[in-house]
Amino acid sequence: MLVAQGLLTGDQLGELLRGQQATGAGPRKRLGSLVVDGGLATEMEVAQALAEALALPMIDLGRTMAQPEAVRLLPRPAPSGPAC
């Protein structure tokens, strides 16, 4: 999708994938992170491409008000030690 949308060239994608494979025994870095870290696209552009690839609507949570009923369903964080 990143190539189809003109965010990356095929050569850039190949280079990123080779770099991703060469990270060694640890966990591989996500392709989207490599694209953003390399300055090839913004986080928003990568998110839009991913949403399109998965046929999902793009939602900007910075501009969307959460419904209180939905927030109540989220687990609360565990207490962390004694309060001061």
Number of C-alpha atoms within 10 A of each C-alpha: 14 19 13 10 10 9 18 16 14 13 10 14 16 12 12 17 14 11 15 16 13 10 11 9 7 6 9 12 12 10 15 20 14 16 20 15 12 11 10 16 17 16 15 12 16 20 15 18 20 17 15 13 11 9 9 10 10 13 11 10 8 7 7 8 8 10 8 8 8 8 10 9 8 8 7 8 6 6 7 6 6 5 5 3
